[in-house]
Amino acid sequence: MRWFIWVLALVLFACTKAERSSATDEFVIAFSSCLNQRYDSSYWATIGEARPALFLFTGDTVYADTLDLNVKRAAFAGLKREPHYRKFRQNTRIIAVWDDHDYGYNDAGGSYRHKRAMQKIFLDAFDEPINSPRRAREGIYTSEELALKGKIIQIIVLDARYFRSNWIYGERIPPYSRTYREDSREISTMLGETQWQWLKGEAQKRADLRILVSSTPVLSDDYKGERWGAFPRERARLYEAMRSAGGKWLIVTGDRHFGQISELTGVLPYPLVEVMASGMNTVWEDGAKETDRYRVGATVADINFGLLRIDAKAGHVAYSVHDGSGLARLTGAMKF
């Protein structure tokens, strides 16, 4: 009997060791957007249950549509005081980028006159190091690399606000408050030339998986609001930058207050996937009902977050969109 107990102990130890080893192969990234500081923020606890090592805050980190910078500062101060957010930050690192409501006002772009002051306010709010390149240049785009099991995971965060040209208004179509027409002029830009040259340099670096973060959705052509497709020349330039790079690309985005997974074929040698997670405490049900030619499956018309589970050893990333209870409602995977 004693020998049986000893063998059983060895088996249990081996299983525990294998599970621990397996866990170290996986790197978990969560992401979402659109957090109104005036509403319930307890969803941070639900996201935290997934135990992400990194959270990509993909825009509208607060709602403060105003030219009054003191109101902006107060909104971010309220976010930093929020108990659920404070607890989440104790265990998870955050990389944040702005969208319109935390940057300036609804749909604001490069013409926003307080953008330089807002850059400091925003970076201060997320405790960006004093020596960070994000503080030394115009715009808050950034990148970093993760070395996991011999694989390089590159995270590229775009700034789709600071340099962006003004939209050209289209007709009023319910349920939109405004729509935007396609603008193919050479003078119109999404990223600005300085950021484009930076992105070109990033795409030349070695990486096995590249996670592109854009607060403005890339794979949206039926949507009439803010979208990369409203600048066809700029989006074609983005696809060209992707094609020139090695490794696989995966896009994460937010903005629209519902969740979905989109897939586009024909621009890269493999299907290009975009995972949208948006609405941490707000939902746009009408938007979730719209048709979308690139959508895969249903939408998540609920508060939601996205998750990337990267298994570098296997060269595999599983992506998912989770509802208000934390349940995975949409899933997919790709090899890299």
N, C-alpha and C positions, 0 to 999 in steps of 0.2 A: 504493500500500500504506500509505503514511504517513497518508493521509486516512482510510483504513478504521480504523486503530488509534485515531486521534483521535476518530472518531465512536463507536467501541466504548467508549472511555473515558468519553465523555459519557453514553452510555446506562447504563453501569454506575454512574456517579455519580448519575444521575437515579433509578435503581432503589433505590440505597442510601438516598438522601434520602427517597424515598417510604416505604421501610420504616421509617426513623427517625421520620418524621412519623406513620405509622400507629401506631407503638408508643406515642407520646405521647398518643394518643387513648384508650388503654386503661389502666384502673386495676385492679390485681389485688388481691383480698382473699382470704386463706386463713383457714380456721377449723377448729377441732376442740376436743375435750374429753377428759377422762378419761385423765390421764397419771399412772401410778403410779411414783413416784420410785425404787422398789425394783427396777424392771424395766429392760430395755434402752430407752434413750431416743434411739437413733440415728435414729429416724423424723424427727427435726427436719431432718436432712440431705435426706431425700426431699421434705419439704414445701418446703424452701428451693430445690429445683431448679425449682419453679414461679415463682420470683422474685416473691413477693408484696410489695407495698409496705406492707401492713398485715396483721396476724394478729389475729383475734378469738379469744381463749382463752375458751371459753364454759362453763367450770366444771370442777370437780374437777381443778384445776391441780396439786394434790398429793393424796395420800391420807394423812390423819392424823386418824382418828376418835378423838378424845380430848378430855378437859377440861383436859389439861395443856398450857398455852400454850407452855411451853418446848419441848415436842415439836413443836408447830405451827411455832415459829420455826426449829427445826432442819430440819424438812422443807422449808421454803421456802429456807433457806440451802443445802441440798443441791441444790435445783433451780437456784439461781443459779450454783452451782459446776459444774454438768454441762457438759462441753465442747461437746457438740452444740448445746445450748440457748444457750450463750454465743456460739457462732459465728453461730447463727441471728439472734440479737438485734443483731448488728453490722450486718445488712443490712435488717432488717424491724422496724418499729414494732409494739408489742403493746398492745392494749386487752384487759384481763382482767376477768372477773367470776367470782364464786365460785358453787359449787353446794354440796351438802351435805358432802362429804368434806374439802374444804379450809376450809369455813366452820365446821363444828362436828363433827357425827357423822351417821350415816346418816339421811337424810330430815329433818334438823333444820330448824326454822323460827324464827318470831319469839320463841318461848319460850326459846331458847338463851341462857343467862345470861352468856356471855362475848362476846356479839356486838359490843359497843362496843370491847372490847380487840382483838377479831379484825379489826375494820375497819382499825385502824392497822397491825396486823401484815400484813394482806393488801396494803394500799396501799403500805406500805414495801417489800414483796417485789417489787412491780412498778414501783418507783421513781416513784410518783405524785408530781407536783410538790407542794411544800409549800403553795402557794397554790391548789391545785385545789379546786373546789367539793365534790368527793367527800370531802375531809377535813373540811369545815365542816358537814356535815349527816349525819343518821342514814341509813344505807344507802349502797351504792356504785353506785347507778344513775347514768348519765351519757349524754351525747350529744355529737355533733360533726357539723359540716357540711363537705363537700368540694365546692369549686367547680371543676367540670371542664367545659371547653368550653361555658360558658354554662348548664350544668345544675347543679342543686344535689342532691347525694347526702347524705341525712341518715342517720346511724347512731344508733339509739336502743338503749341497753343497759339492760335492766331488772334490778332486784334482786328475785328471786323467793324470797328467804330471810329477810331482815331483819325484815319485817313480817308474813310469812305466818302465818295461823292454823294450829293443829294439825289434822292430818288426822283423819278419823273412820275407825277401823279397820273393814275388812270381813272376810269369811271367808278362811281360809287356802286358797289355790289354788296347787298346784304349777304352774310352778317358782318362784313368788313366795315370798319370805320373809314378806311381808305384803302386803295389798291395802287399798285405800281406797275408801270409798263416796262417792257424790255428796253434797255439802253445799251446800244452797241457802239457808242462813240468812243474813239481812241482816248479822249481826255477823261473818260469816266473810269473810276477805279474802286475796288473793294479794299485793297490792302495798302496802296501807295507804293511807289517804286522802291523806297528804302526797305520796306518789309518784304517786298517781292525778292529783292536781291538776297536778303537774309534767308528767306525760305529756300531759294535756290541752293545756297550754301549748305543748309541743313539736309536737303535731299541728297547731297553728294556724300554725306557721311555714311559709314557702314551701319546698317541696321537690318535685323531680321523681321521685326514687326514695327510699323510706324502707326501710332495712334494720333490722328489729326483731330484737334479740338477746335470747333468753330461754333460760336454762339449763334450764328445765322445758318440755317439749314442749307446744305449743299444739294441734296437730291430732292428738290421740290420744284416741279414745273406746273402742277395744277393749282397749287397754292398761289394766291395773288398778293400776299403780304410780303414782308421782307424775306428775301431769298437770294442765293447766289445766282439763280437762273435769270434774275432781272438784269444781270450784267453778263451776257453770254460770252463776251470776249474774255472777261476776267475768269469765268469758270473754266473756259477752254484752256486758259493759261494754267490754272490749278491742275487740271487733268494732265497737262503736258509735264508739269513738275513731278507729278506722281509717276508718270510713265518713265521718266528719266532716272528714277531712283530704283535701287535694288530693294528687295524685301517686299513684304505685303503691307497694304494700307488698310486701316479701319477708321471710319469717321465716327465721332461722338458729337452730339449737338443737343440743343434744347429749344427754348424760346416759345413754343406753341401751346403749352399747357395741356398736353396729353402725350402719351408714349406710342412709339411705333418703330418698326424696323423696315428699312428700305434697301433695295438692291438694284444696282444698275449694271448691265452688261454692255460690252462693246467699247468702253473707254480704256480699260486695262486688260491685261491678258487673263484676268480672273474677275469674277463678279465683285464689284465695289459695294461694300456694305456700310450703311449709315444707321447708327442706333440713336434714337432720339428719346431722351428722358426729360420731362418738363412738367413742372407743377408740383412743387413740394408741399404746397397747401392751397393751391388754386387749380381749377380745372376748366377748360374751354370745351364743353360738350359739343357745341355746333361744329367747331373745328375738327373734332374727332370723327364726325360723321361725313366729312368731305371725302370725295374720291381722290385717290393718289395712284398714278400709274406705276410708281416704283415700290409701293407698299407691299410687304410680305406679311400675309396674315391679317389679323384684326388690329385695332388700336386699343390702347389702355386709357379709357376715359375715367381716370381716377388719379389721385395723387400718386406719384411714381418716382422710381429711381432706376438707373441702369447699373449693371454689374458686368465687369470683365474678369473672368478667371483665367489667368495666363499660366499654362503649364509649359515652362520653357524647355524642360527636358524632353517632353513629347512633341514640342513645336506645335502647340495647339492652344487656341483661345476660344473659350465659350462665352457668349454674350447673352444677356437677358435683360428684360424690363420687368420690374416688380411693382405690384400694386400697393395700396395703402396698408394692407396687412403684412406686406413683405413677400407675398406669394409671387413666384415667377410666372408671369402671364404670357410672355413672348420669349422664345429661346432660339439660339442658332449657334453655329460654331464654324471655325475655319482653321486650316493648317497654315503654318508659316515656316 
